[in-house]
């Protein structure tokens, strides 16, 4: 079911450039925050909390699960986003 889900183009660009920034010494949350069209503020703050708390792997998995769940719900008939309510 989740096999047909794809990342938005801006996400791929943000992730690719963030990888370069992390290699240069920035934290992942700092790198993500430089790409607000790909990673919103909540996403960046959750990643920062995971970095500080030493549970980044757990946070990233939860964010991934949330994104998959949201994408699958949007495909269901009658699903409304906050902007359409």
N, C-alpha and C positions, 0 to 999 in steps of 0.2 A: 504494500500500500504506500509506504513512504519512499519506494524506489523511484517514483516519478517526480519527487520534489526536487527542485533546483534552487540554487542560491541566486539571489539577485546579482546583477552585474556589479553594482556598486559594492556589494559585500565582498566579492572576490578581489576587487581592486584594493579595498580597505585591508583585507586580510593579508594580501601579498605585500603591500607597503608596510604594514605593521610588523610583519616578520623581519623585514630589513631593519626597521627601527629598533626592534628588540635585540637583534644582533649587534646593533650599535650601542646598546646599554640602557635603553629606555625600558620601563616596565610595560607589560602588556596593556594594562589599563591606560597608561599615558599614550601609548601608540594608538589604541582604539579611539581615545577621545579626540584625536586629530582628524578623525573621519566621522563626523556627526551624521552624515547621510547614510552611513553603513551601520554605525553603532550608536544607538541613542544613549542618553544620559544614564538611564537606569541600568542598561547593559554594562556601561563603563564602570558605574559605581559598584555593581555586583562583582565584577572582575577584580576591582580594587580591594573589595572586602575579602575575596577569596585569596588574593595575594598576601594580604596582611595576616589573615587567619590561618594560612597554611593549608587551605582547602580549595585551592584553585581548580583541581581536577573535579571535585564535587560540583562546584559552581558552574564550570563549563558544561558538564553533563546535564545539569538542570536547565541551563539556558538552551542547550541543543534540544532537549526534550520539549521544552516550552515552544520553541520555534516550530518543531515538527507538529506538535499538537495544534498549534494555532493555524498552520497551513492546512492541515487536514480538516479542521472545523470550518475554515473559510470555503472549502469545496462543498460543504453540505448545503442543501437547499434551505433557504430561510436564514442563513447566517448573516448577521449584521455586524459591521465593524463600528467602533465608536464614532467614526466620522460620518457614518450613514444613519445614525440614530437621531 
